[in-house]
Amino acid sequence: MHDIAPTDSDAARFLQIVRAAGLNAEHGRLACQLRSGFLNAHAEALVDNCLAALAEDQDFLSIKQVDRGHTLRQGWIDLLRSFGQNFDSPGYLVRRLTFFAACARAGMPLNLLLLQHSLIQRNVVERIAVSGVTTSDAHKLTDCALRIGALDLYLVAEGYHLPEIDALRKSLQALRGEVSHLRWRTSVDQLTGLVSYSKLVEILAQQIDLAQARRQPLSLIMADLDFFKSINDTHGHLVGDLVLRHTAERIQAAVRDFDIVGRFGGEEFTVILKNTDIEMAGIIGERIRAEIAGGPIHVKALNISITISLGVAMLRQDETMEALLERADAAMYQAKRAGRNRVVIAT
Ligand SMILES: Nc1nc2c(ncn2[C@@H]2O[C@H](COP(=O)(O)OP(=O)(O)OP(=O)(O)O)[C@@H](O)[C@H]2O)c(=O)[nH]1
């Protein structure tokens, strides 16, 4: 069952509906007369007549089987017995809305519910006419029955929308989950758990803007494993993957908490160093180099020694991201050419 808990704005909206139906305190008194004079005594018979009239309907038969008729019958009787009772309170509207939403969920066709609503109303109006009250009172009671009945019609329509709203809400939730999962997948490198290439570029662009706006230094390290191909060739691609994972861990261990480490692609890694000048960036680059070269990586039963070449560059005034990346990359290739396992500071 849908949990219909009214908020303050629901309560205000309900009151607006009551006003729109032209209902006032006088109708409260008339509704009381309707209940004590007609509905309380005849609610069961009215509902049973409706259920009998519906008995031939195939759709309704299937509902009756599920519902065994009891919940629906009793809910409907309660609805008639409380007709117009405190109609200006949110509780009144919520109870009726809950019942109509339950009818919708049980598969009760809307047209059948509306038809029965009209038949009950007709029956009530007929009973008022033969009740012996004065013509003026009969007119007032009829007017009241029709207005409060109109309120029910409004709530039927709303109640029949609730399951759709629920379904929409659920699919929206599922969609949000998928989006955040996708966002996570695209921002995290699945092999190493480091920041992915696309996210890295996004972060770097943001950090460059910030550094330029705040006039703070920003440095970048490009690091590429040396002769990584030979590890793949010698031990296979799976071992190569594990070496990449260990390398990522070692780089993470060598940098500060606020440095951003990403996998640029293949066996190439990037570190974004916020608020860091070139001297400090060089020191961190050297720490990474030493951490990787410090001892063999244990993969399966193997001890694999590996080194890394690094290029370090500090953002120049008004430099673009592409230019900064190019300078760091060029410095890294210079380290390769100079014999690998070293740090070169970009000029
Ligand atoms: N196992 C594994 N290998 C990868 C991955 N991405 C790229 N590679 C391999 O990394 C190797 C890179 O080789 P090269 O570009 O020749 O460079 P290198 O052997 O490291 O030599 P230098 O960079 O010149 O020191 C290639 O064999 C790629 O197939 C990956 O995700 N997993």
PDBQT file of the ligand as one rigid body, heavy atoms in Angstrom, charges set to zero:
ROOT
HETATM    1  N1  LIG A 401      49.200  -5.893 -19.253  1.00  0.00    +0.000 N 
HETATM    2  C1  LIG A 401      48.895  -4.738 -19.789  1.00  0.00    +0.000 A 
HETATM    3  N2  LIG A 401      49.683  -4.192 -20.717  1.00  0.00    +0.000 NA
HETATM    4  C2  LIG A 401      49.358  -3.004 -21.234  1.00  0.00    +0.000 A 
HETATM    5  C3  LIG A 401      48.219  -2.317 -20.849  1.00  0.00    +0.000 A 
HETATM    6  N3  LIG A 401      48.157  -1.153 -21.542  1.00  0.00    +0.000 NA
HETATM    7  C4  LIG A 401      49.232  -1.099 -22.339  1.00  0.00    +0.000 A 
HETATM    8  N4  LIG A 401      49.993  -2.222 -22.164  1.00  0.00    +0.000 N 
HETATM    9  C5  LIG A 401      51.245  -2.641 -22.815  1.00  0.00    +0.000 C 
HETATM   10  O1  LIG A 401      52.285  -1.746 -22.452  1.00  0.00    +0.000 OA
HETATM   11  C6  LIG A 401      53.315  -1.918 -23.408  1.00  0.00    +0.000 C 
HETATM   12  C7  LIG A 401      53.959  -0.567 -23.686  1.00  0.00    +0.000 C 
HETATM   13  O2  LIG A 401      55.039  -0.804 -24.504  1.00  0.00    +0.000 OA
HETATM   14  P1  LIG A 401      55.902   0.327 -25.145  1.00  0.00    +0.000 P 
HETATM   15  O3  LIG A 401      55.058   1.480 -25.523  1.00  0.00    +0.000 OA
HETATM   16  O4  LIG A 401      56.717  -0.292 -26.264  1.00  0.00    +0.000 OA
HETATM   17  O5  LIG A 401      56.825   0.826 -24.019  1.00  0.00    +0.000 OA
HETATM   18  P2  LIG A 401      57.789   0.075 -23.013  1.00  0.00    +0.000 P 
HETATM   19  O6  LIG A 401      57.990  -1.352 -23.366  1.00  0.00    +0.000 OA
HETATM   20  O7  LIG A 401      57.305   0.354 -21.649  1.00  0.00    +0.000 OA
HETATM   21  O8  LIG A 401      59.140   0.821 -23.273  1.00  0.00    +0.000 OA
HETATM   22  P3  LIG A 401      59.518   2.308 -22.900  1.00  0.00    +0.000 P 
HETATM   23  O9  LIG A 401      58.271   3.038 -22.593  1.00  0.00    +0.000 OA
HETATM   24  O10 LIG A 401      60.211   2.824 -24.129  1.00  0.00    +0.000 OA
HETATM   25  O11 LIG A 401      60.421   2.213 -21.745  1.00  0.00    +0.000 OA
HETATM   26  C8  LIG A 401      52.664  -2.548 -24.627  1.00  0.00    +0.000 C 
HETATM   27  O12 LIG A 401      53.159  -3.879 -24.761  1.00  0.00    +0.000 OA
HETATM   28  C9  LIG A 401      51.189  -2.565 -24.306  1.00  0.00    +0.000 C 
HETATM   29  O13 LIG A 401      50.540  -3.676 -24.845  1.00  0.00    +0.000 OA
HETATM   30  C10 LIG A 401      47.355  -2.924 -19.883  1.00  0.00    +0.000 A 
HETATM   31  O14 LIG A 401      46.324  -2.403 -19.482  1.00  0.00    +0.000 OA
HETATM   32  N5  LIG A 401      47.740  -4.120 -19.373  1.00  0.00    +0.000 N 
ENDROOT
TORSDOF 0
